[in-house]
Amino acid sequence: MTLPTRDQIADRIAAEMGHSFEGELVAGGNYAPIARDGRTLYTSGQVPRVGTTVVVTGRVGDQVPLGKAREAAQICALRCLTLLRRELGSLDGIEKVLRVGVFVQCTADFTQQSEVADAASELLHRVFGEAGVHVRTAVGVYALPKNASVELEMTVAAKENAGRSS
């Protein structure tokens, strides 16, 4: 029995959530969605957009319950993984997830930013195993683009020569 690839695991998670990240991932301005410096890749912040719709909007702790915010964090992480897969050809080209930054649009008294971020961290561990364990920052903010409830950015280390043509 062969183990599923990281790409297959990520696709399965997206399907379980009822989402697909095929086609173009819309960027909201004049910036690169991903940048590479040697073996280090950085994604721009991703909001929980599926197709052209930001699917989780509003302030966490008010209009948005914790469970929905956690789902938003997972969608953001899947968008980052989609960008990385397109850059490297496969998620198997990632040696290690280094850092994740999670921004939660929330009320002044909401203090569960880390629980929101945990959903993305758990997803990354599910896809990458121990290579998905990372350092992380989770902060509460007043507003995010498009009224998104969550925004997430990621930094990873690629395997030697991953995604580079010979």
Secondary structure, DSSP 8 states (H G I E B T S, - for coil): -----HHHHHHHHHHHHT----S-----SSS-SEEEETTEEEE--B-SEETTEE-SBS-BTTTB-HHHHHHHHHHHHHHHHHHHHHHHSSGGGEEEEEEEEEEEEB-TT---HHHHHHHHHHHHHHHHGGGG--EEEEEEES--GGGBSEEEEEEEEE-TTTT---
